[in-house]
Structure formats: structure tokens, C-alpha cells
Amino acid sequence: MQETQAVFFDGKTAGRIPVTVSLGPDRLALFITGDGLPEPLRWPLGELRGLHSDGAKHQVILTLRQEGDDELARHTARLVLEDTVAKEWLLTTRPDLFRKDVPKGTMKKIAKFTGMAVGATVLMLFVILPAMANTLAAIIPIEREVAFGKTVVAQIARVFGGVGIDELTCQGEEGQIALQVMVDRLTENQDMTYTISSRVFDHPMVNAFAAPGGQVVVMKGLIDSADSPDEVAAVLAHEIGHVESRDATRNALRSSGSAGLLTMLIGDFTGGAVMAILGEQLLSASYTREAEGQADEFALEMLQNANVSADGMARFFELLDETYGESALPAYLSTHPVTLERAQRARDFAETQSATSPVISDSQWQSLKQICD
């Protein structure tokens, strides 16, 4: 690099200081001299940093890297070079001239703030949102809960089948009548908070789920796997138990809140993530062990009041245990642990019952099994 003229700004005043710039004697630094400088300056080549200047492509503005609290880690002094040869030399020999420096401790700060953000997210997901969901579930008006539940079921239908709720719902008229007869039989002697709205989704999954506001959906796969209508009635009674305890509402509120928070974190503002997560959560219906036990007790009481044998519940639990085994349950049943203890509890309860009868007639059972045909 030959000796060249430049303009120097000391960073303390607005004055322009004409200076001469050349390589120092050790060739490891720029040597800056000028009448306006109290003494020559030595700027190490490795510490040089270029500053971008919009609209001034004919010049290169240099400063020095400097440790400090300033996030830019830059010295306040500036050196402006306009000489073409000097600029080309700098750009050729100093490939890192325009790199951004990170002050010491920045990575620790990032790790600290990341940890705080993760902690806040975990707190929101597992503490604040559940508490809010419990409160909202207790105070939300039933008519709004019903509307919310219908929206939830419609969303699940779209996520689950890729179609609208009407397309996924089985439309067999006789089958729908049979299902309604079953619901009426179960609820007629029960003090109910909700009017139960039931439907069958045309899907092979062996499952059923409850949505807010009295919405209960049974999968065709569950009906196909059952040997009797009493088995379906037992599962239906269990899900109605979740409805009456507002477990479904709390779960949906918690899931939608979690999905909304995760959506903000992953940047999906189309609502697709909310629908997918909410649908998955409602289908898996991950209730607490206490809530599951209470739903079982509710179902047994409902079967008793309807004079329907609890043997159906026991047989269904045993069927799933024989088919899958507790350790190999499908993902959508893993949150509803099917144990032989639950089956035995239902069997013991059935032995105390008397004067029971099938929940629907044989002909109605056949209509229900053909509801999606």
C-alpha cells in the first residue's frame, strides 16, 4: 500500500482532519499522520473494521474494533479513504474488513435470555395455561361452550379427514336413530348439565372423544371392533362423563392456548398449527389419571341408572388388552391406559347389577354397525 491522503474524524469533535496514511514500519498496521493530530496513530490491520456507507461507494470508512459495552464494539474515530488503489488494497488483503464483531459475554447473554424464554414458555404451557383453562371452564356460559365445542369438532374433522364435518360424519338414517336411542337410554335417568350431541366419524380408528358443550364423537373403528352395543354404550358413557365434568372443555381451552403460544413461537400465523395441535390433543384426550378414574365411575353409575350391564365395559377393556396389550397400545389410545384392573372393576360392578337389558335392540345394533354404509 502506497502512501495516500485521507480524512480523519477523532469521534470527539466534528472537525475534519486531513491525514496521510501508509503502512507502518512493521507492515502490520496503518500509520496515520497529520498536522491536526497530537501524535501519529498506529491502527493494527487485524483490528480494522469497515463501515457501510449508503450513497458513498467511492470511499471506504474505517474504524477500529474495540472491546466495550457498546454492542457494535467499534471505536468512535473514523478514517475515510477515497483513493482507488488504497481501497482495492484493503478490500483484497482484508477479507474480514466488514465482518460484525460480537462483544465478549454476548453468547452468555444469549444463553441466559434463551433459558429465560424457554422457562417462560414452559411456565405458560404447564402452569399458567392450565390454571387459566380451569378458571375459564368453570365460568364460560354453556351456550358459548356449545358453540366452541361445535367449532372444535369441525376443526378436528378437517384435520382428521381433510374434509368438512358433514363429509366425515356417517349419514345412515337408521344408524343415527339407533345412536340417539342409545344416548337417550343412557341419559334419561341421569341429572345432566348438557344435552348430548353425538355422531359417528367414518374412520377406522378405535376411539371416541368428547368435545366441549356436550359434543361426543365415536369412530366407526370402535363400533366395528365391539361385539355388542353395550360395549359402545360403556365408551360413550365414559366420554359423557368427561363432558359433564367439563374435562373436555378444560382440555380444549388448554390445547388451544398451548397451540396459540406454539404458533407464535414457530411463526405459523395461518392457523394451521393451531388446528393440527388442537385436533391432536382432542383426539388423544390426555386427561389426568384422576379425571380418567372419575369418568369411569360416572360411566358405571350411568350404566346402572340406565339398567345397562357394565359387562360391556369390562369386555371392551379386555378386547383392547387382548388385541394390543397395554405396552403396545396405538398412540391414540396410549393416553387412555387400558388395564385389566379397570376391566375387573367393571366386572365386579356388573355382578352387583340386576334386571339389566341391552342398551338397544339387535336390529338397532345392526343399523348402528351399518351407519357409514
N, C-alpha and C positions, 0 to 999 in steps of 0.2 A: 504494500500500500504506500503510495507516494504521499508526500505532504499535501494537504488540502485545506481549504478555508471552510469554516462552518460558523454557526451561530449558537451561542451557549446561553441558557437560562438557568440561573442559580436556584430557582424554586422558592426564593425568598422575596425577590422583587420582580417587577415586570420588565426590567431593563434587558435589552438585547446586548450581548457581549460578543463582538467579533473575535474569533479564536482561530488558531492554527492547530490542525490535528495531524498526527503522524504516529507511526509505530514507535514505541519506546525502545530504549537501548536493549532491553531484554526480549523484545519482539513478542511479549506476552500481554501487552496492554497498549491501549491508545494513550498517547502523550498529548495533553491539551495545554496550550499556552496562549496567553493573550494579555493585552495591557489592562483589561478590566478585571483580571484575576489576581488575587493577592499572592498566589503561588501556582506553579504548574500542577495540573491534575493528572493522576495515573488511573485510568479506568481499565481493569483487567478484562481481557477478551472474554473469558469464561463467564463474567458477570454481566456482560452487555445484554440488554433486552430491547427489542424493537417495539414501538408503539404504533398501532394502526391509526392512520390519519385520513379520514374521508375527504376526498377532493384535493389531496396533496400527494399525488402519485409521483411527482417529480422529486420528492425528498424522502429521506429516512430519518425518523425521530428516534433517538437513542436515549436510554436511561440505564440505571444500574439496578440489578437485583439487590434487594436489601431485606434482611430479616426484621420483623417487627409485628406489631398488632394489625397493621394495615392488611386487609385481605388480599390486595393486589401485590403486596411485597415488592414495592417499587420505591426507588429514591425519588425525591421531588425535583431534582435537577434534570434538565433536558438538553440534548445536543442534537442540532438539526443539520443534517448533511444534504447537500444538493448536488455535489459533484458526482457525475455519472460513473466515473471509474471507481471512486470510493464506495459508492452504493453497490456496484457489481461485485467488488471485492468482499464486502461484508456479507452480501447475500450468498456468495459462493462458499466462503470459508466458515460462516457461522450459521449452519443449517437450523440450529435451535434458537435463532435470534428472536423469533416471535412466539416461542412457547410460553405457556402460562405456568407460573410457579405457584406451588401450594405452600403456604406458611407452615412452619412446624406446629404440630399439635392438631392440624386440620383433620387428619384421619381419626384421631381420638374423639374430636368433637362430632364427626360424622357417626362414629360408632355409638357415641353417647346418645345423640339425638335419634338414631335408628332404634336403639334399645328402648328409648322412651316412647317412640312411636309404636313399636311392637307391643310394649307393655300397655299403652293406652288402648290399642286395638283389642288386645286380649281382655282387658278390663271391660271394654264396651261389649264384646261378644259374650262373655261368660258371667258378668256380674250386672252391669247396668242394664243391658237389653233384657235379660230375663226378668229383672226386677220391674222394669217398665212394662213388660208384657203381662206379668201377673197383675199389675195395677190396672192396666187398660182392659184386660179380660174381665175384671170384676166390675168395671163401670160402664163399659160400652153398651149402648142400648141394644136390645135384642134385634130390633128391625134393621139396625145398621150391621149387626153381626151376621144376620141372614144374608144381607146384600154382599157383605165381604166374603162370606162362605161361597156364594154362587160365583163370584169372581175368581176365587181361588180354584174351584173345581174346573171352571172354564180354562184357566191358565194351565192347570195340570193336564187337561185334555189336549191342549195344543203342544205342550212339551212332550207328553207321553205318546200321543199318536200322530202328531204333526197335522192334525185336522181339528175342526171345530168340535165342540162338545156334542152336538146333535149327531155328527157323523160317527163319533166313537161310542155313543150310547146305544145299547141294544134296544130295538124298537118293537119287538114282538108283543102284540097287544095282550095275548093271553098270559104271557110270561110276566108282563108288567103288573097285570091284575094279581097274579099269584104272589109276586113280591110284595105288593101292597097289602094283601091278605096276611102275609107273614108279619109285616110291620105292625099292622093293626092288632093282630093277636098278641104280639109282644108288649104293646104299649097300652092296651085298653084298660088294664087294671093297675097301671103304673102312674104315679104322680109325676107328670112330665113338664119340664120347663119349655121344651121345644117341640114343634111339630116336625117329625122326622120326614125328610125328603130323600128317598132312596132311588138309586139307579144302578144299572149294570154296565160296565165298560167292556167292550168286545176286545179282550186281551187275555193271553194265556197265563199271565202272572197269577200265582196262587196267593192272593192277598185281598185285603179290603182296607179302606181308610176312612177316617172321619174328617170332615172339614167344618169350619165354624158355622154356627147357626142352624144345626140340625141336618147338615148335608152328609150323607153316608153313601159311599160308592163301593160296590162289590165287583171284583174282577170275574170275568167268565171262567178263568182258570180255576178259581176257588170252587165255583159251582160244579165244574166238570170233575174235580178231584173228590168231591164229597159223595158219600154213599147214601146220604139221607138228607131231607130238608132240615132236620133238627140240627145237623152239623152246621149248615149255613146260618140257621137261626142263632146258634150259640155265638158264632163270629159276629153276626150282626148286632146281637145284644151287647157284646164286648165293645164294639165301636160306638154304639149308642151311649154306653157308659162314659166313654171319653167325651162325647158331645155334652152330656148332662153335667159333667164335671168341668166343662169348659177347657179340658186339656187341649182339644183341637184348636181352640181359639188362641190359647197361650202359645201353643207350638207354632201356629201360623204367624202370629204377631212377632214372635222371636225370630222366626226364619226370615220373614220379610225384612225385619230390621237388620239382621245379620247380612242378608243378601244386599240390601241397600248400602251398607257400610263397605262390604267387599267390592261392590260395583264401583264405588268411588275410588277405592284403592287400586283396582285393576283398570280403571278408565273406560269401562263399558257403560256408556250413558244411553244406550238404545233400549235398555230394559231387558235384554236377552239374558243376562246373567241373573237378574232378579228372578225371572220366570223359571230358569233352569234350576237355580238353587232352591227356590221355594217349592217347586214341584218335587224335587228330590227329597227335600225334608219332609213334606207331607206324605209322600209315598212310603218313606222309611218309618215315619211316625215314631221317632226316638223319644219315647216317654220315659220318665223315671221308673225305677222298679216299684216305688210306692204307687205311682199312678197306674201302672200295669196291674198291680195287685188289687187296687180299688176297682178297676174296670172289670176284672174277673169276678169280684164279689158282687158288683152291680149286675153283671150278666147272670150269675146264678140266682140272684133274687128276682130278676126279671123273668127268667125261665120258670121259677117257682110260681110267681104270680100268674103266669100265663098257662100254668099246668102243662108245661113242655119239659120233657125229661132232659136232665143235664148229661145223660149218657152221650148225647150228640157232641157236647163239648169235649168229653173225655175221648171219644172215638176220633175226633178230628185232630186233637193233640197227638194221639197215638199214631195216627196215619202219617202225620208230618214227621214224627220221630222215626218211624219205620222207613219212610221214603228218603229222608235227608240225613237224619242223625243230628244231634244238637251241634256237633262240631263242624258240620258241613251244610248248614242252612244257607240258602241263597241270600245274597246281600240284602234283598228287600224284606227278608224275614228275620235277619240276624238281630234286629233291634226289638223283636218280639220273641224272646227266647222261649222256645217250646220245650218244656221239660216233662219227664214222666211224673214229676211231683205235681205239676199243675193238672195233668190228666187224672192222677189219683185223687186229687182234691175234688175234681168234678165228679169222679166215680163215687166217692164217698158221699157226696151231696146227693147224687141221684138215688142212692139207696134209702135216703130218708124221705123221698118223694112218694106220692101215691096218686092214683087217678089221673095219670098223665095221658096225653094223646099226641099224635104227630102234629106239628105246627101247621101244616097244610095237607090237603088230600093228595093221594097218589097222582091223580090226574093233574092237579095244580103243580105238583113237583115235576112232572114231565113237561108241562108248559114252561116252567122256570128254566129247566135244563135246555129248552129249545128257544129261549128268548132272543138269541142272536141269530137264529137261522133265517 
